[in-house]
Amino acid sequence: GIQVEQSPPDLILQEGANSTLRCNFSDSVNNLQWFHQNPWGQLINLFYIPSGTKQNGRLSATTVATERYSLLYISSSQTTDSGVYFCALWYNNNDMRFGAGTRLTVKP
Amino acid sequence: DGGITQSPKYLFRKEGQNVTLSCEQNLNHDAMYWYRQDPGQGLRLIYYSQIVNDFQKGDIAEGYSVSREKKESFPLTVTSAQKNPTAFYLCASTQQGRQGTQYFGPGTRLTVL
């Protein structure tokens, strides 16, 4: 089956710093999503980005489907950005496969 | 506001008991999903349903059962056959199946005593 690998597994930043999270996948995909899971467990959609680049405020994402990776950029990080970031891909028509996540801690 | 609700937020169960987790959505989405999340792990698919009265097993369906009698509702029953049910359970929905953005409920944390 498709493999989804995220890096780094853990990331600690000082407030105001920038960061890049990476998602590598083993097969071609039609769609990819980035999620943020807050400390209470709620998963929030960040981007639906099968290809190209999107931006939403301090966050942006780029997916290069031909090279099988996606990047999530966080600029001017805030403590509220802390949590776990997941990328997920649709696989086998109806199965969404998640990576293991990147745990981000932003210190004040 | 449209969204997905799950209840209860916390659930405690004795070994050998079946429990049912509720998931309701008012987004008019066709497809609904149940995931399990263990500490420090990603999400794994338990069951999904593309339309009413139809559902399919995911990767870890053993010990779980579902029903889809209404478009809005997709309850998950954790049976006594599930050997290690303590986990965080998340329900999700999409409008267009695999082509759509997936939205999640707030989750139910199940603990077996």
Interface residues (C-beta under 8 A of the other chain):
Chain A: V4 N30 N31 Q33 F35 W40 G41 Q42 L43 I44 N45 Y48 F86 A88 W90 N93 N94 D95 M96 F98 G99 A100 G101
Chain B: A31 Y33 Q37 Q41 G42 L43 R44 L45 Y48 Q50 Q56 G58 D59 F88 L90 A92 G97 R98 Q99 T101 Q102 Y103 F104 P106 G107 R109
